[in-house]
Amino acid sequence: MLPGTAVVPGEDGAVADGTAEAAGDGTVVGIAGIEFSGGVVMTAGETETVGDGIAESVGDGVTTGVVVGAEVPEGVSVAAGDVEFVGEGVASLSMSDRLTMTNMAIEAGAKNGIFAVDDQTLAYVAEHSDRKPVVYTADEDAVYEKKYVIDLSEIKSTVAFPHLPGNTRTIDEVGDVKIDQVVIGSCTNGFYRDMEEAASILKGKKVAKNVRAIIIPATQAIYLKAMENGLLKTFIEAGCVVSTPTCGPCLGGHMGILAAGERAVSTTNRNFVGRMGHPTSEVYLASPAVAAASAITGRITDPKEVLAK
C-alpha cells in the first residue's frame, strides 16, 4: 500500500493502511471521500526524549500498543470518523509502531487511522515497492472535530481487561491474574521488532508448565527473518509453539481456542466476549514484553520482574 491511495477493503484491519498515508476504510464499505475528523497529538514531555517516552527499552514494558490503550479510556472517540496521528512524538516511531497504532485506531471508533508521510515512510516504501508514491499533507488551516494531546513520557505499561480494549489498567494495578495461554503476534503486534522484544525476555527461560505460548509472526518475511536470526530457536527452546502467519486464535478460529473459564494474555487487537473461544473465557490485551513475561510466570507480569532475575 502506497501513500496517496484509497482502499476498499475486505475487513476492518484495513485501518492500518494509514501507516503509509493511505486511506483504508475500516468499516468494510466503499469510500466516496475521506475527511479527517479527529487528531491525536503526541508529545515527548519536558524532560524525556520520545524514545524513552514510548519505551525503546524493553525493560519498561511500554510499547505503542500501550499508547493506543491509553487513548481509548481517556475518551479518544472518533465516532466513525478518521484519526490523524501528529506531533513531535511521531518522529521516533518505527513503521511497525505505526502499524500497531493505526491498526488499533478502529477500537476508538475510527474508520481510518493515518500518519503523515515522513522520511521513514518514504524509505519503507522504497524498500517494498518500485512504484512512486503520491504524498498528500493536511491543509494548514484544516479544521478538526476534536484534538487530543498525549504525553508519551507519562504512559505506563498497560493491560486491557475483558471485555473491551478500553478497559485498561496499568501494570501496577493488575493484581494476581493467573493465565492459561499467551499469544504473541498477529497483524497488530507480530512485526519483527515485536518478535525481538519477546525473544529477549524468553531467551534462556521456560514457559510455565500450565501455560500454552503461541508465537505468530505477521508475515512470511518476518517469519523467515526471525528464523534466520535465531529468534524461532529461542521461542522453541523456551517451550513456545511457533505458527506460520495466521489470524488463528485472534478471532477464535484455530491454533489456540480458549476453553470455558480459561484466560489468555494476547498481543492481538480485541478481547470481546467469546473472541478467542468459549463465551466464559477471558482475553487480556498486552504488549509483547508483558505477554512474554507472563508466559514465564503463569500470571500477568511486569517484564521488569522477569528481567531482574
N, C-alpha and C positions, 0 to 999 in steps of 0.2 A: 504494500500500500504506500503510495507516494503522497507528499504534501499537495494540497490543492484539489484532491479528488473527493468525490462523494460516493458513498457506498450504500447500496440497497441490500441489506444483509439477510441471512437466514436465521440468525439468532442474536440474543441480546449482548453477547460478548463483543459485538462489533463496536461498542463504545471505545474499545482500546485502539481503534484506528486513529483516534485523535492524538495519539502519541506522536505521530508524524504529521500532524496538522491535516489529517484527512477527516472528513465528516462522515462518521459511521453512526447511523440512527439505531440506537439500541432497543427500539420498540418493535422492530421487525415489520416496519411498514415502509412504503415508498417515501422518498424525500422530494418535496417540491421546492424547499428552500431551508436554509439553516440560519437561525437567529441566535446569537449569544445572549442569554438572558441572566446569567449569573457569573460571578467571578470569585475565585479564591486566591487571595494574595498571600504568598508565603514569604516570611521574613526570617532573617538569621538571628535576630536577637542582638543585644547591645555588646555582649562580651564573648559570645561563642561564634565560631565560623559555621557556615551552613553545614559542612560535612559533619562536624561534631553534633549539630542540632538534629540531623537526621539519623546519625549514628552510623558512620562509616565503620565504627568499631563494633564488632560482633558482641563484645563483652557487654555493651549497653543493652543489647537485645532489642533495639529500636530499628524498625525498617519503614519503608514508605507505606506498607500496608497499615502500619500504625498511624501514619498521618491521616489516612482515609478514615480509620477507626475513630480518630479524634474529631474529624469533621462532622460525621453523622450525628452523634449525640449532642454536639454543640449547636445543632439547629441548622446545619447547612442543608437546605432543602430547595431543590431546583424546580420542583413541580412540573415535571415533564418538559423542561426546557433544556438548555445546554450550559455546561460549566466550562470556563476557561481558567486554567491554572497559570498565574503570572507572579512576578515578584523576584526579588534578589535571590531567594532561596532556590529558584528553579535551576540556576546555572550549574549547581553541583549534582543534580540528579542524573543518574545514568539513564540510558534508554530503557533498561529493564525496570528501573524505578518508575519511570513514567508510564510504562505499560501496565504496571500494577495499579497505579493511581487512576488512569483513565478507565481501566477495566472495572474498577470499583465505583466509578462515578455514578453508575446506574443505581447503586444502593442508596444514594442520596436523592434519587428520583430523576436524575438526568437522563435524557435521551442520548446525550453525547458529551464526552469529556475531551478537552483539547488543550494541547500545549503549542505555543508559537514555535515556529522553526528557528533554530539557532545553529551554530557551527557543529554541535554534536549531532543534531538531527541530520544535517547535510552529509556528514561523514558516514553516518549509519546507512543513509540511503545510497550513497556511492558504493558502499561495501556490498550492498544487497541487490542493486539494480543498475542497469545501464541507461535507463530512461531518465530524462531530465525533469526534475520536479518543478511545479509551479508554486511559488511561495506567496501567500497572502498574509497580511497583517491587519490587526484590528484598527479601525479608524481612531485617530487621536481623540475625537470628540464622541466616541461610541458611548451610548447610554446603556448601563447595566441595570437590571431589575434589582439586584442585591449584590453587595460586596462583603466578603468575609476576610479577615486578616488572621492568619495562624502563625504564631511564632514557633518555628521548628525546634528551637533550642529548649522550649519548655515542655515538649511532648515526652511522655514516659512510655515505656513498653506497655502495650495494651492487649487485652484479650476480649473478644466479643462472646458473650454468654448466649445460650439459647434464649429465644429462637429468632433473633434479629441481629444483623451486622452492627446495628447502632446500639445494642445493649452491652455497652463496654464497661470494663473495669481495668484500672491499671494493675500491673503485675503484683504490686504490693497489697492490692485489695482482693486478690483472687481467693485466698484461703486454701484449704486442703481439698483439692478436686482430683480424685483418682480417675484414671482413664484406662480404656481397653485398646485403643487404636490411635495411631498417628499417621497422617497423610501429609507428605511434603511434596509440593509440586503443583501441577495443573496450569491452566492458562494464566492464573493470577500470580503465582509465586513459584514457577517452575523454570526460571531462567538460570543461566549458568552461574551467575552471581549467587543466586539462592542455593544452588547445589553446593557451591564452595562454602557458603556460610554454614549449612547443615553439616557438611563433611568435617569442617574444622572443629565442630563440637563433638561429633560422633567418633572421630579418629581415636583409636586405642581404647574405646569404651564399648559397652554392650547394651543392647536394648533390654529393658526389663522383661523378665520371663512372662509376665502376664499381659504384655503389650505386643500388638501387631504393628510394625512400622513399614509403611509403604512409600516408596520414592517414585515420583512420576515426572521425569524431565518434560518440559513443554513441547520440545520438537526433537526430531531425529538428529538434527545438527548438534543440539545441546547434549543429547544422549551420547553421541559419538565423542564430543569434546570431553565430556565427563569421564567416559571410558578411557580415552587416550591419556588423560591426566591423572588417572588412578582414583577418581572420586567414587566410581561404582565399586571398586575393590574395597574402599573404606566402608561404604554402606553395607556391603555384603558381609564383611568381616565383623561388623557391629551387630549383625542379625537382622538387617532390613531386607525387604523384598523390593527389587527394582523392576519397574514395569516400563514397557515402551510407552510413548506418549498416548494418552487416552483421557477422556473425561471420567471414565470409570466410576469411582466411589463418589465423586463430587455431586453427581445427580442421582445417586442411588442405583446405578446401572449394573456394575460388576466390580470385581477387584477390590473388595473391601466394604461389603454391605454390613451395616450395623444390625445386630440382633436386638431384641427387646431389652430396654434398660441400659444398653451399652453407651459409653461415652467416647468421643473422638476429639482429639486436637487436630485441626486441619488448617493448612495454609490456603485453602480454596476460598471462594468468594461469598458463599451463602451458608446459612445454618438454620433454615426454616424447619418447621415440624416435619419429620419424616424425610428430610432432604437426602440423607445418606443411608436410609434404610427404614427400620421399624419406627412407627409413629411415637413410640415412647423412648427412642434413643435420643442422644443429645450430641450436638456438634459445637465445639468451641473454636472460634477462628483466631489464629495467632500467626506470628511471623515464623519463618523457617528456623530462626535461632531458638525461639521458645518451644516450637514443636520438637526440635531435635533434643533439647534438654529434657523435655517432658517424656520423650521416648525412653530415655535412660533411667529416669527416676520412677516412672509409672504414675506420675501426677503432674498437674500443670506447674511448671517450674521456671523460675528466672534463670536465664543462661549463666548469669554470674555465679550462681550456686554450683553449677557443674564445672565451670572453668576454673573455679577457685581450688578444686580438688586435684 
